Amino acid sequence: MNLHEFIRLALAEDVGDGDHTSLSTIPADARKQARLLVKEAGILAGVEVAQAVFAEVDPALNVNVQLQDGARIKPGDVVLTVSGNARNILTAERLVLNCMQRMSGIATHTRELVHLLEGTRAKLLDTRKTTPNFRICEKMATRIGGAINHRFGLYDMILIKDNHVDYAGGIEAAITKAVTYLRETGRSLRIEVETRNRAEVEEVLRVGQVDVILLDNFSPDGIREMVRLINGRFITEASGGIDETNLRAYAETGVDYISSGALTHQIKSLDLSLKAY
């Protein structure tokens, strides 16, 4: 799903057969203006989305952007102004705010976690633990906050997780089947495999043929031990139970990447509003 398709579907969900409140109360030719105001400090995200929403609703709306995605914002800041047909401003208002409030909350939390990694080699990854049909915006927000987008969906890499391993009959069987599948289908996708203990890591090291070893639910000491064992032969990623309270400890193990579903599934939206003036 691209951004245009997301916006079209979101507007269809919201507007239905018409914005009857605006249609009944606002003259068809009324022209007004509004400001998007910041009411809570954080990191701004979703300006690009807002511009696309206004353009989809009415290409004639005049949007004047004053703050860009990634900017640090505080109460009283004006993100943008919009002027034009009053009905169309009102039709776009809620979708713009829903996107920007949640995206800014995600970007704010992501930036806080990225700062905790400073001075280490570890990079922060997002996950697929996103809101259905809102992934495009949530992934955009984590990137604005300073994280790296992991796979976008099931189609852009092979990630052999614990259930795949168990269903396939073990790590070696799962890796062998994945490599065969890629060869037979002519695809070129990265392969990552999740490991749950030292024995599974040792099996991956023996079998090879993967790009990344995911170390799931290890303690920081356990990650450090596995990083030494892997010794640069594969990219390493840590996940499972990692949040702001222990992120630094995991980063200091020497692991290459740390993934966190909390970037997108446990977020408080940032307070923004669109007000007429």
C-alpha positions as CSV (number, residue, x, y, z in Angstrom):
1,M,0.0,0.0,0.0
2,N,1.4,3.4,-1.0
3,L,0.6,6.7,0.7
4,H,-1.9,7.8,-1.9
5,E,-3.8,4.5,-1.5
6,F,-3.8,4.7,2.3
7,I,-5.2,8.3,2.2
8,R,-7.9,7.4,-0.3
9,L,-9.1,4.5,1.8
10,A,-8.9,6.5,5.0
11,L,-11.0,9.3,3.5
12,A,-13.5,6.8,2.2
13,E,-13.8,5.3,5.7
14,D,-14.3,8.8,7.3
15,V,-16.4,10.6,4.7
16,G,-18.7,7.9,3.4
17,D,-21.4,9.4,1.3
18,G,-20.6,12.9,2.5
19,D,-19.4,15.2,5.3
20,H,-23.0,16.1,6.1
21,T,-22.1,18.4,9.0
22,S,-20.0,20.7,6.8
23,L,-22.4,20.3,3.9
24,S,-25.3,21.4,6.0
25,T,-23.7,24.3,8.0
26,I,-21.0,25.8,5.7
27,P,-21.8,27.6,2.4
28,A,-20.3,25.9,-0.6
29,D,-18.3,28.9,-1.6
30,A,-17.0,29.8,1.9
31,R,-13.2,30.3,2.0
32,K,-11.4,30.1,5.4
33,Q,-8.0,29.4,6.9
34,A,-6.7,27.4,9.8
35,R,-3.5,26.8,11.7
36,L,-2.1,23.5,12.9
37,L,-1.0,24.2,16.5
38,V,1.3,22.3,18.8
39,K,0.0,21.7,22.3
40,E,2.7,19.3,23.6
41,A,6.5,19.1,23.3
42,G,8.1,16.4,21.2
43,I,9.3,15.5,17.7
44,L,7.1,16.4,14.7
45,A,6.1,13.8,12.2
46,G,3.5,13.6,9.5
47,V,3.9,16.9,7.7
48,E,4.4,15.1,4.4
49,V,1.3,13.0,5.1
50,A,-0.8,16.1,6.0
51,Q,0.2,17.8,2.7
52,A,-0.8,14.7,0.8
53,V,-4.2,14.6,2.6
54,F,-5.0,18.2,1.9
55,A,-4.0,17.7,-1.8
56,E,-6.2,14.6,-2.0
57,V,-9.2,16.3,-0.6
58,D,-8.8,19.5,-2.6
59,P,-5.7,20.2,-4.8
60,A,-6.6,23.9,-4.6
61,L,-6.1,24.2,-0.9
62,N,-3.1,26.4,-0.1
63,V,-0.8,24.8,2.5
64,N,2.1,26.8,4.0
65,V,4.4,24.6,5.9
66,Q,6.4,26.3,8.7
67,L,8.0,23.3,10.5
68,Q,9.3,20.2,8.8
69,D,9.2,16.5,9.8
70,G,11.8,15.8,12.5
71,A,11.7,19.2,14.1
72,R,11.7,19.5,17.8
73,I,8.4,21.2,18.8
74,K,6.9,22.9,21.8
75,P,3.4,24.2,22.8
76,G,2.4,27.3,20.8
77,D,4.4,26.4,17.7
78,V,2.5,26.6,14.4
79,V,3.3,23.7,12.1
80,L,1.4,24.9,9.0
81,T,-1.4,27.0,7.8
82,V,-4.1,26.0,5.3
83,S,-6.5,28.2,3.4
84,G,-9.2,27.6,0.8
85,N,-12.6,26.0,0.6
86,A,-13.9,25.8,4.2
87,R,-15.8,22.6,3.7
88,N,-12.7,20.8,2.3
89,I,-10.5,22.0,5.2
90,L,-13.0,20.5,7.6
91,T,-13.2,17.3,5.7
92,A,-9.4,16.8,5.8
93,E,-9.0,18.0,9.4
94,R,-9.5,14.7,11.3
95,L,-7.4,12.5,9.1
96,V,-4.6,15.1,9.2
97,L,-4.7,15.2,13.0
98,N,-5.1,11.4,13.5
99,C,-2.0,10.8,11.4
100,M,0.2,13.5,12.7
101,Q,-0.7,13.0,16.4
102,R,0.1,9.3,16.3
103,M,3.2,9.8,14.1
104,S,4.6,12.5,16.3
105,G,4.1,10.3,19.3
106,I,6.0,7.5,17.7
107,A,8.8,9.8,16.4
108,T,9.1,11.4,19.9
109,H,9.5,8.0,21.6
110,T,11.8,6.7,18.9
111,R,14.1,9.7,19.2
112,E,14.4,9.2,23.0
113,L,15.5,5.6,22.5
114,V,17.9,6.5,19.7
115,H,19.6,8.9,22.1
116,L,20.1,6.1,24.6
117,L,22.2,4.3,21.9
118,E,24.7,7.1,21.4
119,G,28.3,6.0,21.7
120,T,27.5,2.4,20.9
121,R,27.5,0.5,17.6
122,A,23.9,-0.6,17.9
123,K,21.2,0.7,15.6
124,L,17.5,0.7,16.5
125,L,15.0,-1.2,14.3
126,D,11.2,-1.1,14.2
127,T,9.1,-4.2,13.7
128,R,5.8,-5.4,12.1
129,K,3.9,-4.8,15.3
130,T,2.0,-1.9,13.8
131,T,-1.6,-0.8,13.4
132,P,-3.3,-2.7,10.5
133,N,-3.4,-0.4,7.4
134,F,-1.5,2.3,9.2
135,R,2.0,0.7,8.8
136,I,3.1,3.1,6.1
137,C,2.7,6.1,8.5
138,E,4.1,4.3,11.5
139,K,7.2,3.1,9.7
140,M,7.7,6.7,8.3
141,A,7.4,8.0,11.9
142,T,10.1,5.7,13.3
143,R,12.4,6.7,10.5
144,I,11.8,10.4,11.3
145,G,12.6,9.6,14.9
146,G,16.0,8.1,13.9
147,A,15.3,4.4,13.8
148,I,16.0,2.1,10.8
149,N,13.0,0.5,9.1
150,H,13.2,-3.3,9.4
151,R,11.2,-5.4,6.8
152,F,8.0,-3.6,5.8
153,G,6.0,-6.8,5.4
154,L,6.2,-10.6,4.9
155,Y,7.3,-10.1,1.3
156,D,10.6,-8.2,1.5
157,M,12.8,-10.6,3.4
158,I,12.8,-14.1,5.0
159,L,12.7,-14.0,8.7
160,I,12.6,-17.5,10.2
161,K,11.1,-17.1,13.6
162,D,10.5,-19.7,16.4
163,N,7.2,-21.0,15.0
164,H,8.8,-21.4,11.5
165,V,11.6,-23.4,13.1
166,D,9.3,-25.6,15.0
167,Y,7.0,-26.2,12.1
168,A,9.8,-26.8,9.7
169,G,11.5,-29.4,11.9
170,G,14.4,-27.4,13.2
171,I,16.8,-24.7,12.3
172,E,18.8,-26.6,9.7
173,A,15.6,-27.8,8.0
174,A,14.1,-24.3,8.0
175,I,17.3,-22.6,6.5
176,T,17.7,-25.3,3.9
177,K,14.1,-25.0,2.8
178,A,14.4,-21.2,2.6
179,V,17.5,-21.3,0.5
180,T,16.0,-23.8,-1.8
181,Y,12.8,-21.7,-2.1
182,L,14.8,-18.6,-3.1
183,R,16.8,-20.6,-5.7
184,E,13.7,-22.2,-7.2
185,T,11.7,-19.0,-7.3
186,G,14.5,-16.8,-8.5
187,R,14.2,-14.4,-5.6
188,S,17.0,-12.5,-3.9
189,L,15.9,-11.9,-0.3
190,R,17.9,-11.6,2.9
191,I,17.5,-14.4,5.3
192,E,17.3,-13.8,9.1
193,V,16.9,-16.6,11.6
194,E,15.7,-16.3,15.2
195,T,17.6,-18.2,17.9
196,R,16.5,-18.9,21.4
197,N,19.6,-20.4,23.1
198,R,23.3,-21.1,22.5
199,A,22.6,-24.5,20.9
200,E,20.5,-22.8,18.2
201,V,23.1,-20.2,17.6
202,E,25.8,-22.9,17.2
203,E,23.5,-24.7,14.8
204,V,23.2,-21.6,12.6
205,L,26.9,-21.1,12.7
206,R,27.4,-24.6,11.5
207,V,24.7,-24.4,8.7
208,G,25.4,-20.8,7.6
209,Q,23.6,-19.5,4.5
210,V,21.9,-16.7,6.4
211,D,22.5,-13.0,6.7
212,V,21.4,-12.1,10.2
213,I,21.1,-14.0,13.5
214,L,18.3,-12.8,15.7
215,L,19.0,-13.3,19.4
216,D,15.6,-13.4,21.0
217,N,14.9,-13.0,24.8
218,F,18.6,-13.3,25.8
219,S,19.8,-11.3,28.8
220,P,22.4,-8.6,28.1
221,D,25.1,-11.0,29.3
222,G,23.8,-13.7,27.1
223,I,23.8,-11.3,24.1
224,R,27.4,-10.4,24.9
225,E,28.4,-14.0,25.0
226,M,26.7,-14.8,21.7
227,V,28.2,-11.7,20.0
228,R,31.6,-13.1,20.9
229,L,30.7,-16.5,19.7
230,I,29.4,-15.2,16.3
231,N,32.5,-13.1,16.1
232,G,31.4,-11.0,13.1
233,R,30.5,-13.9,10.9
234,F,26.9,-12.7,10.7
235,I,25.0,-9.5,11.5
236,T,23.4,-9.7,15.0
237,E,20.1,-8.4,16.2
238,A,18.7,-8.5,19.7
239,S,15.0,-8.5,20.5
240,G,12.5,-9.4,23.2
241,G,11.6,-7.5,26.3
242,I,13.8,-4.5,25.4
243,D,12.6,-1.0,26.4
244,E,14.0,2.3,27.6
245,T,14.9,0.7,31.0
246,N,17.4,-1.8,29.6
247,L,18.1,-0.6,26.1
248,R,21.5,0.9,27.0
249,A,22.6,-2.4,28.6
250,Y,21.8,-4.3,25.4
251,A,23.5,-1.7,23.2
252,E,26.7,-2.1,25.2
253,T,26.9,-5.8,24.4
254,G,28.3,-5.0,20.9
255,V,25.2,-6.2,19.1
256,D,24.6,-4.6,15.6
257,Y,20.9,-4.0,15.9
258,I,18.2,-3.9,18.5
259,S,14.5,-4.2,17.4
260,S,11.6,-2.9,19.5
261,G,7.9,-3.4,18.9
262,A,7.2,-0.8,21.5
263,L,8.2,1.9,19.0
264,T,4.7,1.5,17.4
265,H,2.4,-0.5,19.7
266,Q,2.7,1.3,23.0
267,I,2.6,4.9,22.0
268,K,0.8,8.0,23.4
269,S,-0.2,10.4,20.6
270,L,1.2,13.9,20.7
271,D,-1.4,16.7,21.2
272,L,-2.0,18.8,18.1
273,S,-5.0,20.7,16.9
274,L,-6.2,22.5,13.8
275,K,-7.9,25.8,14.6
276,A,-9.6,28.4,12.5
277,Y,-8.2,31.9,12.6
